[in-house]
Amino acid sequence: MQMREIKASAITDTIERLCIEANQVLPSDIKEAIQACRSCEDGQIACGVLDNIIENYQIAENEQVPICQDTGMACVFLEIGQDVHIADGDLTEAVNEGVRRRLTQNGYLRKSVVKDPVRRGNTGDNTPAMLYTEIVPGEHIRITVGPKGFGSENMSAIRMFKPSAGIEGIKDFILETVETAGPNPCPPMVVGVGIGGTFDKAALLAKKALMRPVDTQNPDPYYADLEKEMLEKINQLGIGPQGFGGRTTAIG
């Protein structure tokens, strides 16, 4: 069977476009969730903060500027069809060129990446991107770009449980992590949770969970109920928008 050919330059062009779009336009499901939370808040400060957030994302979209000054590290998820051949270039370099081309030039995006985690030294172009690849059936490539700000990334946590910890141990850990984070991830936030597999797999699942629309549920009713329960408990912590108190600590 003849394989479909996709040029590396097409991948670069798509990454370039997505990096800008992800930083300037808030997805509709997030907008609707924030607006719904605004209607449920009754505290003056919480309402004021949510009003500012709504005004901010409207300005960002209308004037084509970043929603936040922390424009994040480019996390790029590639689902690559097994019947695809990438031609005329290296995949990793094609992704980094897309990040490099727009993230620091016409996109007004902050240079946030260093050459070495200990010795530092800014790379000056926000590369390298964090690249996650998955081989799937078919002849298409699906690209998802998540600009991960480190105000939230620094609040991430992982814990290895013994089987005896059970579901209550997991629930306690989620609440403990959110409560410890407090205002640092700039709530209202989306809490991504990955359970099971190896140390690294669980962390990747948690990050991939953030890519799911907040107005959807886990297809397994057990975990859908767990998501609902944990969202309610997180919002009962009272951290509130930007940490000033209120009913809205997380939107999903």
ROKE-767736 format. One record per atom (N, C-alpha, C, CB): residue in three letters; x, y, z. Coordinates in steps of 0.001 Angstrom, whole numbers, plus 500000, padded with zeros to 6 digits. Glycine has a CB too. Layout:
% residues N
ALAXYZ/...
% end
This chain:
% residues 252
MET500837498807500000/MET500000500000500000/MET500876501249500000/MET499051500002501218/GLN500519502219499181/GLN501277503454499108/GLN500996504320500336/GLN500939504219497818/MET502061504862500941/MET501904505690502130/MET501616507137501743/MET503159505614503007/ARG500830507794502554/ARG500576509218502340/ARG501801510006502768/ARG499316509689503120/GLU502146510987501987/GLU503321511804502274/GLU502904513176502788/GLU504198511948501020/ILE503457513559503927/ILE503223514894504494/ILE504568515579504657/ILE502463514816505869/LYS504700516745504091/LYS505979517454504142/LYS506220518057505526/LYS506021518555503072/ALA507467518037505933/ALA507846518606507227/ALA507474520087507303/ALA509353518426507471/SER507535520774506170/SER507209522206506159/SER505751522450506512/SER507516522810504790/ALA504868521509506158/ALA503448521648506513/ALA503259521532508020/ALA502599520584505789/ILE504054520680508644/ILE504014520544510102/ILE504503521840510752/ILE504880519337510571/THR505585522391510229/THR506118523657510747/THR505073524765510665/THR507381524068509969/ASP504413524884509515/ASP503397525923509336/ASP502251525764510331/ASP502853525890507908/THR501845524520510576/THR500735524266511503/THR501132524585512935/THR500275522808511403/ILE502330524198513325/ILE502818524507514679/ILE502875526016514868/ILE504220523875514926/GLU503371526722513883/GLU503457528182513951/GLU502086528800514219/GLU504043528746512648/ARG501095528359513464/ARG499749528896513612/ARG499147528550514968/ARG498855528376512503/LEU499309527298515401/LEU498702526854516655/LEU499322527529517874/LEU498831525354516787/CYS500624527790517811/CYS501287528440518948/CYS500699529822519215/CYS502797528555518692/ILE500446530560518147/ILE499860531888518292/ILE498409531784518734/ILE499962532671516977/GLU497650530929518068/GLU496220530790518370/GLU496001530362519821/GLU495567529771517418/ALA496812529429520305/ALA496639528920521671/ALA496906529991522718/ALA497559527733521910/ASN497759530958522383/ASN498089532013523338/ASN497169533226523251/ASN499502532451523130/GLN496408533324522165/GLN495585534513521969/GLN494089534254522092/GLN495870535098520630/VAL493658533035521831/VAL492229532739521795/VAL491896531636522792/VAL491793532329520373/LEU491084531964523779/LEU490658530980524764/LEU489581530091524141/LEU490131531674526057/PRO489680528767524291/PRO488658527874523721/PRO487272528193524281/PRO489012526401524006/SER486253527948523480/SER484885528309523860/SER484427527596525125/SER483932527991522727/ASP484876526339525340/ASP484445525621526542/ASP484983526282527807/ASP484901524161526480/ILE486194526828527726/ILE486778527524528883/ILE486056528851529122/ILE488297527771528667/LYS485777529574528053/LYS485038530831528188/LYS483684530601528863/LYS484839531486526808/GLU482966529605528385/GLU481638529318528932/GLU481710528902530393/GLU480956528227528119/ALA482749528140530747/ALA482902527715532142/ALA483190528901533051/ALA484023526678532266/ILE484034529812532603/ILE484349530999533403/ILE483107531877533568/ILE485494531808532748/GLN482368532046532493/GLN481148532858532564/GLN480108532228533482/GLN480556533049531167/ALA480015530896533459/ALA479086530202534350/ALA479496530388535804/ALA479021528707534004/CYS480789530330536061/CYS481277530541537420/CYS481026531968537887/CYS482764530221537503/ARG481137532919536965/ARG480881534321537321/ARG479443534500537803/ARG481155535246536114/SER478516533789537175/SER477111533917537569/SER476824533263538911/SER476217533310536511/CYS477727532374539362/CYS477525531681540637/CYS478209532379541803/CYS478030530263540537/GLU479178533256541499/GLU479908533948542559/GLU479070535104543108/GLU481268534467542033/ASP479179535340544411/ASP478476536472544999/ASP479398537412545772/ASP477390535975545908/GLY480663537018545953/GLY481615537889546636/GLY482104538990545712/GLY482797537081547162/GLN482251540186546225/GLN482626541334545402/GLN483995541142544754/GLN482623542606546242/ILE484968540673545529/ILE486315540510544986/ILE486343539405543940/ILE487316540202546107/ALA485709538259544256/ALA485686537142543310/ALA485023537548542002/ALA484955535941543917/CYS483902538253542103/CYS483208538716540893/CYS484083539678540099/CYS481875539396541260/GLY484768540564540812/GLY485635541531540138/GLY486782540859539408/GLY486183542524541136/VAL487369539844540027/VAL488471539122539392/VAL487995538412538134/VAL489087538112540368/LEU486851537732538220/LEU486323537025537050/LEU485940537999535941/LEU485108536178537441/ASP485419539156536319/ASP485117540183535314/ASP486394540625534593/ASP484427541403535975/ASN487470540777535354/ASN488750541165534757/ASN489273540082533814/ASN489785541450535855/ILE489114538816534223/ILE489565537707533379/ILE488785537690532071/ILE489406536360534115/ILE487472537887532157/ILE486636537895530958/ILE487032539052530038/ILE485144537998531339/GLU487211540241530618/GLU487626541395529817/GLU488986541145529174/GLU487675542664530684/ASN489876540501529928/ASN491229540238529452/ASN491239539313528239/ASN492064539635530566/TYR490470538202528306/TYR490512537293527151/TYR489784537881525944/TYR489895535939527518/GLN488841538782526179/GLN488184539460525051/GLN489160540407524355/GLN486935540242525535/ILE489921541155525146/ILE490923542070524576/ILE491984541282523816/ILE491587542925525690/ALA492449540170524405/ALA493490539365523775/ALA493059538875522399/ALA493847538178524661/GLU491820538393522316/GLU491328537864521040/GLU491103538981520025/GLU490026537085521255/ASN490532540082520470/ASN490218541180519543/ASN491471541886519033/ASN489307542192520224/GLU492482542036519902/GLU493689542766519525/GLU494843541844519148/GLU494114543666520654/GLN494598540531519204/GLN495592539521518837/GLN496898539690519613/GLN495871539585517342/VAL496728539681520925/VAL497865539706521843/VAL497697538546522827/VAL497967541089522598/PRO498769538130523504/PRO498670536992524423/PRO497693537244525575/PRO500041536665524986/ILE497004536196525970/ILE496074536259527098/ILE496826536528528393/ILE495269534953527213/CYS498035535965528521/CYS498833536079529746/CYS500274536369529384/CYS498739534790530600/GLN500980537081530252/GLN502396537362529991/GLN503242536097530031/GLN502929538367531002/ASP502797535078530793/ASP503504533793530800/ASP502959532957529646/ASP503332533042532181/THR503629533026528501/THR503138532335527314/THR503623530887527239/THR503569533082526070/GLY504327530448528267/GLY504563529024528476/GLY505582528366527578/GLY503321528324528325/MET505828527092527901/MET506653526227527072/MET505730525454526135/MET507523525257527944/ALA506121525337524888/ALA505282524660523897/ALA505306523151524124/ALA505753524995522464/CYS504176522605524533/CYS504014521158524658/CYS503236520696523425/CYS503269520760526009/VAL503868519879522605/VAL503293519490521323/VAL503003517988521324/VAL504245519865520155/PHE501727517657521145/PHE501280516269521090/PHE501000515907519635/PHE500011516046521979/LEU501664514870519142/LEU501498514431517764/LEU500947513015517728/LEU502829514509517003/GLU499766512859517153/GLU499226511532516873/GLU499490511263515403/GLU497685511430517220/ILE500432510375515137/ILE500925510159513779/ILE500369508854513224/ILE502470510142513752/GLY499655508957512115/GLY499113507771511474/GLY500227506853510985/GLY498209508165510315/GLN500053505552511161/GLN501093504604510783/GLN501275504506509263/GLN500769503238511348/ASP500329505074508515/ASP500427505062507057/ASP500882506407506504/ASP499089504682506448/VAL501594507179507337/VAL502097508493506935/VAL503618508455506840/VAL501642509589507935/HIS504131509084505802/HIS505575509287505674/HIS505853510784505728/HIS506127508659504345/ILE506725511207506663/ILE507093512619506768/ILE508290512867505861/ILE507418513019508250/ALA508097513749504883/ALA509099513956503841/ALA509802515304503978/ALA508453513852502473/ASP511010515349503435/ASP511773516600503276/ASP512097517290504593/ASP511007517553502404/GLY512438516518505588/GLY512858517151506830/GLY512705516272508045/GLY512095518395507038/ASP513335516697509142/ASP513287515978510419/ASP512077516456511224/ASP514608516190511228/LEU511341515520511800/LEU510107515863512516/LEU510382516800513688/LEU509414514593513017/THR511349516465514523/THR511638517290515700/THR512036518706515299/THR512750516652516539/GLU512877518816514290/GLU513299520136513838/GLU512141520904513203/GLU514452520009512846/ALA511241520184512524/ALA510073520839511932/ALA509202521463513020/ALA509250519832511100/VAL509025520745514129/VAL508244521269515250/VAL508948522475515870/VAL508017520172516316/ASN510236522337516133/ASN510971523436516764/ASN511026524670515879/ASN512380522993517109/GLU511087524477514567/GLU511103525622513661/GLU509778526369513714/GLU511399525169512226/GLY508672525626513863/GLY507371526271513999/GLY507284527094515264/GLY506269525240513983/VAL507836526560516351/VAL507880527287517623/VAL508786528501517493/VAL508371526368518768/ARG509925528290516904/ARG510938529348516774/ARG510434530498515901/ARG512237528775516183/ARG509744530161514841/ARG509371531148513837/ARG508402532194514369/ARG508766530460512649/ARG507419531759515160/ARG506373532669515589/ARG506424533020517068/ARG505056532081515274/LEU506963532124517873/LEU506876532337519309/LEU507633533569519760/LEU507391531135520037/THR508660533951519025/THR509476535071519503/THR509529536231518528/THR510870534601519785/GLN508969536083517328/GLN509047537157516350/GLN507719537914516266/GLN509431536598514973/ASN506838537495515379/ASN505586538212515166/ASN504528537898516207/ASN505052537898513811/GLY504767536905517023/GLY503748536488517968/GLY503777537193519305/GLY503866535061518194/TYR504786537994519567/TYR504910538726520837/TYR504886537772522033/TYR503777539764520972/LEU505478536624521884/LEU505448535648522969/LEU506784535634523708/LEU505119534244522426/ARG506704535451525015/ARG507882535572525874/ARG508874534442525637/ARG507465535592527335/LYS510141534779525694/LYS511207533772525617/LYS511365533151527000/LYS512566534403525121/SER510871531925527157/SER510760531336528495/SER511645530117528719/SER509345530956528752/VAL512382529669527696/VAL513080528382527782/VAL514585528596527930/VAL512784527521526535/VAL515194527812528825/VAL516636527896529043/VAL517342526687528446/VAL516948528007530539/LYS518652526827528195/LYS519441525768527564/LYS519702524606528507/LYS520757526325527069/ASP519811524905529798/ASP520150523884530778/ASP519366524171532056/ASP521691523850531055/PRO518736523169532663/PRO517888523438533827/PRO518638523939535053/PRO517149522204534190/VAL519935523658535146/VAL520721524078536307/VAL521571525291535982/VAL521608522937536795/ARG522273525245534852/ARG523190526332534492/ARG522483527466533757/ARG524322525796533632/ARG521205527228533389/ARG520323528233532789/ARG520830528701531425/ARG520183529428533722/GLY520633529961531075/GLY520997530488529767/GLY519839530380528797/GLY522210529758529215/ASN519169531497528529/ASN517980531483527682/ASN518332531102526247/ASN517291532849527709/THR517529530223525650/THR517783529822524258/THR517426530936523287/THR516991528559523911/GLY516595531873523717/GLY516272533028522890/GLY515179532820521873/GLY517463533462522196/ASP514698531573521717/ASP513658531342520721/ASP512585530352521197/ASP514287530835519443/ASN512588530072522492/ASN511586529196523120/ASN511654527741522673/ASN510218529722522834/THR512767527346522076/THR512979525931521790/THR514001525385522786/THR513460525715520314/PRO514004524071523012/PRO513203523063522325/PRO511796522941522907/PRO513899521722522389/ALA510865522548522035/ALA509521522232522495/ALA509525520881523190/ALA508520522238521322/MET508529520661524036/MET508322519337524623/MET507473518533523635/MET507625519429526050/LEU508035517462523105/LEU507407516728522009/LEU506963515344522473/LEU508374516606520819/TYR505660515052522285/TYR505087513756522665/TYR504468513126521415/TYR504012513915523814/THR504967511976521019/THR504470511333519802/THR503766510023520132/THR505620511081518818/GLU502749509734519346/GLU501984508494519488/GLU501635507989518094/GLU500690508713520348/ILE501916506723517827/ILE501588506124516543/ILE500173505568516612/ILE502607505011516164/VAL499339505990515670/VAL497931505586515649/VAL497590505058514257/VAL496994506779516036/PRO496480504345514107/PRO496071503897512777/PRO495727505079511878/PRO494874502952512879/GLY495867504877510554/GLY495414505889509617/GLY496522506599508872/GLY494609506882510328/GLU496128507636508126/GLU497064508369507273/GLU497020509872507550/GLU496755508102505800/HIS496736510232508778/HIS496695511640509164/HIS497640511892510336/HIS495256512062509531/ILE497967513151510528/ILE498704513587511722/ILE497843514602512452/ILE500109514199511350/ARG497553514315513709/ARG496793515255514522/ARG497764515961515467/ARG495655514528515317/ILE497732517294515439/ILE498663518093516235/ILE497890518889517283/ILE499491519044515328/THR498306518781518532/THR497744519577519626/THR498880520341520291/THR496988518675520665/VAL498723521646520412/VAL499738522473521059/VAL499173523038522352/VAL500209523615520121/GLY499871522803523439/GLY499498523368524732/GLY500629524228525263/GLY499148522256525739/PRO500467525552525322/PRO501514526410525902/PRO501441526333527429/PRO501357527895525417/LYS502316525563528031/LYS502207525273529462/LYS502973526303530278/LYS502727523862529770/GLY502231527186530933/GLY502850528175531803/GLY503414527519533053/GLY501843529255532183/PHE504543528017533519/PHE505190527344534649/PHE504707527822536006/PHE506666527531534566/GLY503827528819536025/GLY503157529120537285/GLY502308527946537716/GLY502298530381537161/SER501728527256536730/SER500940526053537029/SER501809524803536999/SER499785525908536032/GLU502742524743536058/GLU503605523548535958/GLU504374523318537255/GLU504596523689534781/ASN504819524411537891/ASN505569524279539144/ASN504721523758540295/ASN506160525609539527/MET503414523798540140/MET502520523300541180/MET502145521836540958/MET501264524152541237/SER502652521238539879/SER502345519839539586/SER502993518924540628/SER502825519463538165/ALA502392517756540823/ALA502915516813541812/ALA502572515396541388/ALA502347517113543223/ILE503380514455541845/ILE503111513051541584/ILE503411512257542851/ILE503953512529540380/ARG502634511215543065/ARG502865510365544227/ARG502625508913543832/ARG501948510777545416/MET503509508069544287/MET503363506637544039/MET502668506014545244/MET504751505958543773/PHE501543505344544987/PHE500731504767546056/PHE500897503251546131/PHE499262505120545849/LYS500798502748547339/LYS500620501308547512/LYS499151500993547240/LYS501054500837548957/PRO498855499801546763/PRO497454499459546487/PRO496527499689547678/PRO497360498018546057/SER497068499561548879/SER496238499710550073/SER495729501135550264/SER497018499286551293/ALA496339502125549575/ALA495893503524549709/ALA494484503702549171/ALA496854504472548975/GLY494147502933548136/GLY492793502969547589/GLY492402504331547031/GLY491813502570548647/ILE491133504447546708/ILE490623505670546095/ILE490667506843547061/ILE489203505458545604/GLU490518506590548361/GLU490555507690549325/GLU491929508338549378/GLU490163507194550710/GLY492973507523549227/GLY494322508071549201/GLY494533508987548007/GLY495341506953549178/ILE493963508597546865/ILE494068509413545657/ILE493305510724545830/ILE493536508641544434/LYS492083510646546371/LYS491291511850546605/LYS492022512824547526/LYS489932511484547202/ASP492581512295548601/ASP493288513152549564/ASP494476513840548906/ASP493762512328550776/PHE495172513108548046/PHE496351513673547385/PHE495965514796546424/PHE497114512578546631/ILE494874514622545691/ILE494417515667544772/ILE494096516943545548/ILE493175515192543975/LEU493340516806546635/LEU492970517974547428/LEU494191518619548082/LEU491954517584548496/GLU495098517782548558/GLU496321518292549184/GLU497147519100548186/GLU497161517132549749/THR497250518602546957/THR498032519278545926/THR497431520635545577/THR498123518407544674/VAL496110520671545404/VAL495441521931545066/VAL495548522930546219/VAL493959521679544719/GLU495350522449547430/GLU495397523342548599/GLU496798523908548801/GLU494946522594549867/THR497811523074548593/THR499193523536548731/THR499531524568547659/THR500165522350548648/ALA498998524362546464/ALA499257525302545361/ALA498661526672545651/ALA498687524756544044/GLY497491526692546292/GLY496861527959546656/GLY496673528875545457/GLY497685528663547709/PRO497133530132545574/PRO496928531098544482/PRO497969531002543367/PRO496937532494545039/ASN499033530210543567/ASN500170530218542638/ASN499832529872541189/ASN501192529268543121/PRO498932528910540919/PRO498609528616539516/PRO497550529549538924/PRO498134527190539396/CYS497266530655539619/CYS496307531655539130/CYS494918531070538889/CYS496819532280537846/PRO494257530567539924/PRO492910530038539738/PRO491942531127539274/PRO492407529408541036/PRO490862530709538573/PRO490365529346538435/PRO491204528516537464/PRO488924529370537975/MET491420527271537823/MET492313526397537074/MET491557525172536565/MET493504525968537945/VAL492237524411535720/VAL491777523083535328/VAL492756522094535951/VAL491695522920533747/VAL492242521114536664/VAL493092520139537351/VAL493136518855536523/VAL492566519853538799/GLY494304518539536009/GLY494485517309535243/GLY495009516211536149/GLY495444517533534057/VAL494384515046536100/VAL494776513930536961/VAL495038512693536108/VAL493680513638538023/GLY496170512072536326/GLY496486510796535677/GLY496676509731536737/GLY497754510913534791/ILE496039508588536565/ILE496114507507537561/ILE496550506223536863/ILE494736507305538285/GLY497560505572537407/GLY497948504258536913/GLY499158504285535994/GLY496803503638536197/GLY499640503082535690/GLY500821502962534847/GLY502091503204535638/GLY500741503931533685/THR503148503612534943/THR504420503895535584/THR504472505357536029/THR505587503576534633/PHE505544505706536719/PHE505780507060537219/PHE505603508097536109/PHE507187507167537821/ASP506280507875534972/ASP506235508839533879/ASP504900508814533139/ASP507364508570532909/LYS504284507643533039/LYS503009507528532323/LYS501907508290533054/LYS502612506048532160/ALA501875508201534361/ALA500845508901535135/ALA500941510409534933/ALA500972508560536629/ALA502168510936534909/ALA502355512375534704/ALA501912512791533304/ALA503824512761534927/LEU502210511967532309/LEU501795512273530951/LEU500275512236530823/LEU502433511295529968/LEU499639511266531465/LEU498179511189531441/LEU497561512439532063/LEU497694509932532183/ALA498159512934533147/ALA497646514141533806/ALA497728515333532866/ALA498429514431535101/LYS498820515433532120/LYS498964516558531184/LYS498008516413530011/LYS500411516654530672/LYS497845515192529507/LYS496920514971528399/LYS495476515255528823/LYS497045513530527879/ALA495177515043530098/ALA493823515318530589/ALA493461516784530412/ALA493698514924532063/LEU494458517668530457/LEU494206519098530291/LEU493761519447528878/LEU495447519888530642/MET494010518553527926/MET493635518802526543/MET492156518514526286/MET494491517963525620/ARG491510517848527233/ARG490113517463527045/ARG489199518643527346/ARG489752516263527940/PRO488177518888526512/PRO487244519985526802/PRO486627519845528195/PRO486133520030525742/VAL486494520954528919/VAL486002520886530290/VAL484506520583530364/VAL486292522186531002/ASP483819520699529229/ASP482388520393529237/ASP482107518934528849/ASP481651521334528284/THR483152518088528909/THR482984516659528656/THR483265515876529928/THR483910516188527513/GLN482808514632529945/GLN483034513761531093/GLN483845512546530677/GLN481700513327531719/ASN484478511924531657/ASN485140510656531394/ASN484094509666530893/ASN485863510118532671/PRO484409508888529860/PRO483422507945529317/PRO483029506838530287/PRO483957507326528065/ASP483854506600531299/ASP483537505608532326/ASP482724506292533424/ASP484840504957532913/PRO481477505871533668/PRO480628506535534671/PRO481276506615536051/PRO479309505808534784/TYR482071505626536409/TYR482733505652537725/TYR483647506866537833/TYR483545504351537959/TYR484469507068536781/TYR485406508189536816/TYR484715509519536536/TYR486522507968535810/ALA483612509499535797/ALA482832510724535607/ALA482291511210536950/ALA481668510487534607/ASP481799510287537769/ASP481312510644539104/ASP482460511143539979/ASP480622509436539770/LEU483626510525539819/LEU484788510937540609/LEU485229512352540223/LEU485952509943540415/GLU485192512650538935/GLU485524514007538488/GLU484577515038539099/GLU485473514092536955/LYS483305514728539072/LYS482303515644539629/LYS482523515840541128/LYS480880515113539367/GLU482761514748541843/GLU482977514822543287/GLU484201515651543626/GLU483121513428543872/MET485301515430542897/MET486537516139543214/MET486446517622542845/MET487715515492542489/LEU485730517954541770/LEU485554519369541422/LEU484796520092542530/LEU484803519513540075/GLU483764519458543045/GLU482996520061544134/GLU483869520250545377/GLU481772519192544471/LYS484663519244545713/LYS485516519330546908/LYS486614520382546735/LYS486147517961547213/ILE487168520470545537/ILE488193521481545275/ILE487611522886545448/ILE488774521309543849/ASN486403523089544938/ASN485792524414545038/ASN485328524742546455/ASN484620524512544088/GLN485158523721547269/GLN484819523951548674/GLN486032524391549496/GLN484220522688549277/LEU487238524314548902/LEU488439524768549616/LEU488422526283549832/LEU489704524366548840/GLY487674526998548984/GLY487523528435549166/GLY488692529280548700/GLY487286528713550574/ILE489623528701547939/ILE490768529475547443/ILE490279530610546540/ILE491763528557546671/GLY489407530284545616/GLY488735531293544805/GLY489583531895543704/GLY488259532373545674/PRO488977532742542862/PRO489682533365541748/PRO490922534133542203/PRO488749534296541004/GLN492054533768541617/GLN493352534384541930/GLN493723534273543416/GLN493334535851541522/GLY493059533372544138/GLY493395533153545535/GLY492776534129546518/GLY494841533198545685/PHE491822534948546064/PHE491191535940546931/PHE489951535440547647/PHE490837537138546135/GLY489666534133547489/GLY488495533566548137/GLY487293533526547210/GLY488159534351549376/GLY486471532504547383/GLY485283532389546544/GLY484944530952546251/GLY485474533138545254/ARG483938530771545425/ARG483434529440545109/ARG484134528797543920/ARG481965529510544841/THR484931529576543220/THR485535529092541973/THR487050528966542109/THR485188530034540806/THR487495527779542464/THR488933527487542475/THR489311526748541204/THR489325526654543724/ALA488431525860540743/ALA488672525111539483/ALA487399525108538662/ALA489142523639539767/ILE487576525022537343/ILE486437524959536445/ILE486286523562535835/ILE486581526004535343/GLY487237522682536115/GLY487154521324535568/GLY488232520443536147/GLY487263521344534049/
% end
